[in-house]
Amino acid sequence: MNMNENIQPLGDRILVKQADEKEQIKGGIIIPDSAREKSQEATIIALGTGKRDEEGERIEFDVKVGDRVLVSKYGGTEVKLGDETYSLLRSDDLLAILK
């Protein structure tokens, strides 16, 4: 499924897929999914149309589709597309590009 055909973020928003966390075990106790923290590592799936400066010119994104990034821990909105879960963030919620 090509996400670019199904969703187009608006403005400075970016659609990302959170990296899967390994099963967390603390002291022999398996932590349920509902109690786990979501990963801060994600892959960019789609970019918005871009933010505009004071003159109305589009500001290009510093990232591209496919980049692995670190995202703000509590930023974004979780969205479900088909049977996959993604996060829709503002560009300010991106912290770093992973090389």
N, CA, C and O of each residue as an XYZ file, in Angstrom:
396
protein
N       0.853     -1.186      0.000
C       0.000      0.000      0.000
C       0.892      1.241      0.000
O       1.769      1.362      0.855
N       0.691      2.141     -0.918
C       1.457      3.369     -1.000
C       0.688      4.473     -0.293
O      -0.350      4.920     -0.779
N       1.197      4.915      0.860
C       0.503      5.914      1.673
C       0.377      7.250      0.943
O      -0.580      7.990      1.172
N       1.329      7.565      0.071
C       1.262      8.838     -0.635
C      -0.001      8.961     -1.474
O      -0.459     10.074     -1.735
N      -0.575      7.834     -1.902
C      -1.796      7.871     -2.696
C      -3.036      7.998     -1.827
O      -4.100      8.371     -2.323
N      -2.917      7.691     -0.520
C      -4.071      7.648      0.355
C      -4.214      8.842      1.290
O      -5.312      9.107      1.779
N      -3.144      9.559      1.546
C      -3.205     10.681      2.483
C      -2.180     11.734      2.085
O      -1.060     11.406      1.695
N      -2.568     12.990      2.184
C      -1.668     14.112      1.917
C      -1.755     15.061      3.104
O      -2.736     15.793      3.230
N      -0.736     15.066      3.988
C      -0.755     16.016      5.100
C      -0.798     17.451      4.577
O      -0.328     17.730      3.474
N      -1.358     18.347      5.366
C      -1.462     19.758      4.986
C      -0.442     20.597      5.747
O      -0.009     20.224      6.838
N      -0.064     21.726      5.168
C       0.846     22.662      5.821
C       2.163     22.023      6.186
O       2.761     21.306      5.384
N       2.623     22.288      7.422
C       3.921     21.771      7.856
C       3.792     20.423      8.574
O       4.662     20.053      9.364
N       2.721     19.701      8.302
C       2.518     18.406      8.953
C       3.230     17.290      8.204
O       3.413     17.338      6.988
N       3.628     16.275      8.985
C       4.391     15.146      8.469
C       3.780     13.863      9.015
O       3.505     13.763     10.210
N       3.565     12.879      8.141
C       3.045     11.582      8.556
C       4.223     10.643      8.779
O       5.062     10.474      7.895
N       4.285     10.030      9.964
C       5.374      9.113     10.281
C       4.821      7.792     10.790
O       3.704      7.719     11.302
N       5.628      6.751     10.639
C       5.331      5.425     11.184
C       6.317      5.193     12.305
O       7.526      5.161     12.072
N       5.810      5.028     13.543
C       6.666      4.798     14.706
C       7.381      3.460     14.547
O       6.804      2.498     14.040
N       8.630      3.405     14.979
C       9.381      2.148     14.973
C       8.760      1.212     15.999
O       8.321      1.651     17.062
N       8.725     -0.075     15.681
C       8.195     -1.059     16.621
C       9.160     -1.211     17.782
O      10.368     -1.357     17.595
N       8.601     -1.174     18.988
C       9.401     -1.402     20.186
C       9.533     -2.894     20.415
O       8.591     -3.654     20.190
N      10.691     -3.302     20.856
C      10.884     -4.695     21.241
C      10.017     -4.956     22.472
O       9.712     -4.031     23.225
N       9.625     -6.200     22.675
C       8.815     -6.545     23.847
C       9.569     -6.138     25.106
O      10.705     -6.561     25.321
N       8.934     -5.317     25.938
C       9.587     -4.810     27.131
C       9.340     -5.751     28.305
O       8.199     -6.095     28.615
N      10.432     -6.162     28.954
C      10.326     -6.998     30.141
C      11.109     -6.305     31.249
O      12.299     -6.031     31.095
N      10.449     -6.025     32.350
C      11.086     -5.368     33.494
C      11.024     -6.325     34.676
O       9.936     -6.640     35.159
N      12.173     -6.790     35.145
C      12.212     -7.672     36.308
C      11.403     -8.940     36.132
O      10.815     -9.438     37.092
N      11.366     -9.479     34.900
C      10.627    -10.703     34.650
C       9.143    -10.492     34.378
O       8.417    -11.458     34.144
N       8.679     -9.239     34.404
C       7.269     -8.932     34.152
C       7.142     -8.345     32.755
O       7.819     -7.376     32.413
N       6.263     -8.943     31.949
C       6.027     -8.422     30.598
C       5.117     -7.207     30.704
O       4.043     -7.280     31.301
N       5.545     -6.093     30.127
C       4.770     -4.852     30.149
C       3.729     -4.908     29.036
O       4.097     -5.104     27.878
N       2.429     -4.743     29.348
C       1.408     -4.785     28.301
C       1.524     -3.596     27.348
O       2.061     -2.548     27.709
N       1.008     -3.774     26.111
C       1.067     -2.715     25.096
C       0.528     -1.393     25.611
O       1.094     -0.341     25.314
N      -0.550     -1.424     26.375
C      -1.191     -0.187     26.833
C      -0.309      0.601     27.800
O      -0.504      1.806     27.958
N       0.653     -0.051     28.446
C       1.520      0.628     29.410
C       2.871      1.015     28.818
O       3.655      1.698     29.477
N       3.155      0.599     27.602
C       4.445      0.905     26.974
C       4.456      2.326     26.441
O       3.436      2.872     26.022
N       5.654      2.903     26.475
C       5.824      4.216     25.854
C       6.028      4.004     24.364
O       6.648      3.024     23.949
N       5.504      4.927     23.556
C       5.727      4.784     22.120
C       7.152      5.204     21.788
O       7.742      6.057     22.452
N       7.681      4.591     20.756
C       9.043      4.847     20.326
C       9.188      6.285     19.837
O       8.263      6.847     19.251
N      10.352      6.872     20.082
C      10.619      8.202     19.550
C      11.249      8.121     18.163
O      11.414      9.142     17.496
N      11.601      6.915     17.726
C      12.161      6.733     16.397
C      11.031      6.450     15.420
O      10.132      5.660     15.708
N      11.083      7.103     14.253
C      10.022      6.938     13.261
C      10.592      7.092     11.862
O      11.699      7.595     11.673
N       9.800      6.641     10.872
C      10.151      6.793      9.462
C       9.120      7.703      8.814
O       7.919      7.543      9.036
N       9.583      8.657      8.014
C       8.677      9.591      7.348
C       7.986      8.889      6.186
O       8.636      8.302      5.321
N       6.652      8.959      6.184
C       5.821      8.323      5.165
C       5.340      9.342      4.131
O       5.326      9.051      2.934
N       4.946     10.539      4.589
C       4.452     11.584      3.674
C       4.701     12.956      4.283
O       4.671     13.125      5.502
N       4.949     13.931      3.415
C       5.173     15.320      3.830
C       3.990     16.183      3.424
O       3.332     15.927      2.416
N       3.735     17.202      4.222
C       2.668     18.147      3.912
C       3.020     19.050      2.751
O       4.011     18.839      2.052
N       2.198     20.051      2.561
C       2.386     20.987      1.455
C       3.444     22.029      1.762
O       3.910     22.716      0.852
N       3.842     22.165      3.039
C       4.901     23.090      3.432
C       4.392     24.326      4.137
O       3.305     24.827      3.850
N       5.195     24.803      5.057
C       4.911     26.028      5.797
C       5.209     27.219      4.893
O       6.019     27.113      3.972
N       4.568     28.332      5.148
C       4.820     29.551      4.357
C       5.464     30.617      5.230
O       5.142     30.750      6.411
N       6.395     31.385      4.622
C       7.025     32.472      5.362
C       6.143     33.722      5.289
O       5.027     33.663      4.771
N       6.633     34.844      5.802
C       5.857     36.087      5.857
C       5.493     36.630      4.477
O       4.499     37.342      4.338
N       6.286     36.302      3.455
C       6.003     36.762      2.091
C       5.117     35.777      1.326
O       4.790     36.021      0.165
N       4.727     34.674      1.957
C       3.879     33.689      1.303
C       4.629     32.619      0.540
O       4.015     31.772     -0.108
N       5.963     32.649      0.609
C       6.772     31.646     -0.077
C       6.837     30.376      0.766
O       6.914     30.438      1.993
N       6.805     29.228      0.098
C       6.892     27.948      0.812
C       8.306     27.725      1.350
O       9.300     28.002      0.678
N       8.362     27.224      2.561
C       9.630     26.864      3.186
C       9.795     25.360      3.002
O       8.930     24.583      3.404
N      10.901     24.954      2.397
C      11.122     23.531      2.146
C      11.383     22.780      3.447
O      11.914     23.342      4.405
N      11.004     21.511      3.470
C      11.271     20.657      4.615
C      12.755     20.303      4.653
O      13.413     20.242      3.615
N      13.281     20.070      5.867
C      14.667     19.628      6.039
C      14.789     18.115      5.903
O      15.894     17.574      5.941
N      13.660     17.433      5.743
C      13.619     15.972      5.668
C      12.918     15.551      4.386
O      12.315     16.371      3.694
N      13.009     14.245      4.078
C      12.323     13.717      2.898
C      11.667     12.388      3.261
O      11.993     11.791      4.287
N      10.753     11.931      2.430
C      10.084     10.661      2.645
C      11.139      9.557      2.723
O      12.053      9.501      1.900
N      11.004      8.693      3.707
C      11.954      7.598      3.904
C      12.995      7.869      4.972
O      13.633      6.935      5.457
N      13.187      9.146      5.357
C      14.156      9.470      6.406
C      13.720      8.863      7.731
O      12.531      8.819      8.049
N      14.715      8.387      8.512
C      14.457      7.945      9.886
C      14.740      9.134     10.784
O      15.786      9.773     10.667
N      13.805      9.434     11.685
C      13.907     10.622     12.518
C      13.590     10.297     13.976
O      13.004      9.259     14.282
N      13.987     11.203     14.867
C      13.553     11.175     16.256
C      12.456     12.217     16.395
O      12.586     13.341     15.910
N      11.372     11.832     17.064
C      10.236     12.739     17.216
C      10.020     13.069     18.687
O      10.439     12.321     19.571
N       9.368     14.187     18.934
C       9.026     14.601     20.282
C       8.191     13.525     20.956
O       7.316     12.926     20.330
N       8.457     13.281     22.220
C       7.812     12.193     22.946
C       6.289     12.312     22.966
O       5.592     11.310     22.803
N       5.772     13.506     23.162
C       4.320     13.674     23.294
C       3.705     14.455     22.142
O       2.556     14.886     22.241
N       4.442     14.646     21.053
C       3.929     15.419     19.928
C       3.081     14.577     18.992
O       3.164     13.349     18.985
N       2.278     15.247     18.217
C       1.539     14.587     17.156
C       0.198     14.013     17.550
O      -0.190     13.998     18.718
N      -0.495     13.540     16.529
C      -1.806     12.922     16.680
C      -1.738     11.541     16.055
O      -1.286     11.383     14.921
N      -2.188     10.544     16.800
C      -2.191      9.180     16.278
C      -3.353      9.023     15.302
O      -4.479      9.419     15.603
N      -3.079      8.443     14.132
C      -4.116      8.187     13.130
C      -4.029      6.734     12.676
O      -2.940      6.166     12.586
N      -5.181      6.142     12.392
C      -5.224      4.757     11.931
C      -5.674      4.767     10.475
O      -6.731      5.304     10.144
N      -4.857      4.165      9.605
C      -5.165      4.055      8.185
C      -5.131      2.576      7.835
O      -4.071      1.952      7.876
N      -6.270      2.019      7.494
C      -6.350      0.580      7.278
C      -6.097     -0.109      8.603
O      -6.736      0.214      9.604
N      -5.179     -1.047      8.618
C      -4.856     -1.708      9.875
C      -3.514     -1.247     10.445
O      -2.964     -1.896     11.334
N      -2.990     -0.138      9.941
C      -1.726      0.432     10.424
C      -1.989      1.710     11.217
O      -2.935      2.445     10.931
N      -1.139      1.969     12.222
C      -1.238      3.178     13.030
C      -0.037      4.073     12.731
O       1.103      3.609     12.697
N      -0.307      5.361     12.516
C       0.710      6.353     12.196
C       0.567      7.536     13.142
O      -0.385      7.610     13.919
N       1.518      8.460     13.071
C       1.422      9.719     13.806
C       1.515     10.865     12.812
O       2.322     10.835     11.883
N       0.686     11.867     13.017
C       0.698     13.075     12.199
C       1.251     14.186     13.082
O       0.637     14.558     14.081
N       2.426     14.719     12.705
C       3.134     15.700     13.524
C       3.341     17.005     12.767
O       3.231     17.048     11.542
N       3.636     18.050     13.497
C       4.108     19.292     12.882
C       5.619     19.163     12.708
O       6.263     18.401     13.429
N       6.180     19.894     11.768
C       7.626     19.793     11.530
C       8.423     20.159     12.775
O       9.540     19.669     12.943
N       7.887     21.002     13.654
C       8.571     21.373     14.884
C       8.708     20.207     15.862
O       9.531     20.263     16.776
N       7.903     19.142     15.679
C       7.962     17.964     16.545
C       9.094     17.015     16.157
O       9.348     16.044     16.870
N       9.784     17.275     15.033
C      10.934     16.476     14.652
C      12.153     17.000     15.385
O      12.398     18.206     15.406
N      12.924     16.092     15.990
C      14.078     16.494     16.789
C      15.400     16.290     16.072
O      16.326     17.084     16.238
N      15.499     15.206     15.256
C      16.758     14.888     14.597
C      16.532     13.910     13.473
O      15.547     13.172     13.462
N      17.458     13.907     12.521
C      17.480     12.897     11.460
C      18.508     11.854     11.876
O      19.625     12.202     12.259
N      18.141     10.585     11.804
C      19.055      9.492     12.144
C      19.813      9.076     10.891
O      19.201      8.851      9.847
N      21.106      8.974     10.978
C      21.967      8.601      9.843
C      22.274      7.135      9.882
O      22.984      6.629      9.013
